[in-house]
């Protein structure tokens, strides 16, 4: 991959199109580009979590691995013959979720983000992940998408939820929705 990004601007996109590989140009609002954008935004949001102090090592390692997998997921979309996300990666997320969730008390109501920055950043990542998932499923109606990637992105938002709960409880209690109407 040496010297691939030496020229940052090319001016080719000034007409509202962009390259999705194989010299194929599409409008910047193409569904493939929507997915790339949501995945890119998700990776940046995860970066915010990882910069916070006192993130437990096992969560930090998980998040760093997720960022790598998100690049691979984008690669799969660009080159459908390339498969990186597999059942083992989906099962790894499920195992991680179960391990974190075992340490949490049962949840009886909705969680309100905002207890601390790390849990709030994680809730933000969960919301972005849900959008990326919607965009990826929409793309799957137009072209081939790895079915394991669809499962992966779905489980990933669940992982962000339990991570957010875990990080919130590091500093006390979670904020729960007060559903009583006054």
N, C-alpha and C positions, 0 to 999 in steps of 0.2 A: 504494500500500500504506500510505498515511498512516493513522495511528491504529488500525491493526488489532490491535495488542497493548497497548492502553492498560489493559485490565482483565486482570490476570494470573490471578486465580482466579474461577471462575464457579459453583463448587459443583455443576455439572451432572454431573460425573464421580463424585460421592459414591456413586452407585448401581452403580458398576462398569462404566459404559458411557462411550464417548467418541465424538466427532463425527469422521467421516472425510470431511466435505464434503457439500454438497448436503443439509444437515440430516438426514443418515443417521447414526444412532447404532448402534454395535456394541459388543459386550463388549470390555473392555480387553485380552483375550487373543486377540482375532480375529487371523487370519493377516496381514491388512493391517497391523495395529498391530504385530505381531511384526517385520514387515519395516521399518516406520518406525523402530522402536526399534533394530534392528541397524544400520540406515544412520546413525541419529543417533549411536549409540555409535562407529561407525567414523569419522565426521567428528570427533568429540571426540578419538579416539585419534590421528588425523592431526594435530590441533592440538598434541598433545604433541610430535610429531616436529618440527613447524615452530617450536616455541619453543626447541629445542636450538641451541646455538651451532655455528658452522662447518658448517652444512648447505650443500652446494654450491648455487649459485644456480639451476642448471637443475633440480635435484631439488626445491627449494623452490617454484619456479614450477609444476612439475608437480603437486605436492601441493596447492597453492592452487587450481589448476584442478580437481583431483579433488573438493575440497570443494564447489565450485560445482556440478559435475556431479552430485554426490550429492543436493544440494537439488533439482536438476532431475529426477533419477530419482524422488525421492519425489513430486514434482509429477505425473509421468507416472502413478504408481500412483493418485493421488488423482483425476486427470482423464485417463483413458486416451486421449481424443482428442488430448491434448497430447503431442507427440513432440519430445524434445530430444536424446536420445542416439541418434546415428546411426552409420552405418558409418565415417564419417570419424573419429569419436571413438574407435572401436575400433581402427582402423588407427593412429591417433596413439599409443595405448598400446603397440601391437605394435612400432612404430618406436622408441619410447622404451626399451622392454625390450631390443630388439636392440642399440641404441647402448650401453646400460650393460653388457650381457652381453658385448659384444666386448672390453671392458677387463678382464673377470674371468677367472681361470684356470678350466679345466674342473673341475667338481665331481664327486667320486667317492663321496661319502658324505653323510649327512644333516648339516645345520648345526645346532649347538646355540646358541640365542640366549643373549646375555649378555656379549658382548665389550665393549660400551659402551652407554650409555643410548639414543643415537639409533638404533642398529641394533636394540636390544631393543624399543624402542617401535614400530619398523617391523615387526618380527616379530609383535608384538601386533596391530598393524593388519591384518596378513596373516591372522591367525587370526580376527579379528572379521569381516573381509571374507569369508572362507570361510563363516562362519555366515550372514552376510547373503545370500550367494549361495544357500545351502541354503534359507533362508527364502523368497527370491524365487522359486526354482524351485518350491517347494511352493505358493506363491501362484498361480503360472502354471497350476497344475492346477485352480484354482478360478475364475480370471477372466483376462481378456486382459492380458498383459504384453508390452511392447515387446520383441521378440526381440533387438534390438540392445542393449538394457539388460542382458539376460541374458548376452550375450557380453561386454559392457563389464565387468560385475562379475566375471566369470571371469578376464578378462585382468588386471584390477586386482590381484587377489591375486598373480598372477605378477609384476606390477610391484613390489609390496611386497617380494617375495622378493629380486629383484635389487637393489633399493634397499638392503635390509638388508645384503646381502653387500657392496655398495659402501661403505656407511657403516662396517661392521665393519673393512674393509680400510684405511680411512683411518687407523686407529690400530694397524695391524699385521696379524695373521692372524686368520682366522675360527676359531672353535672347532668342530671336527668331531667327530661321534659316534664314540666309541671302542667299537666293536662286539665287541671281543674279550671273551669270557666268562672270568672268573677262577674 
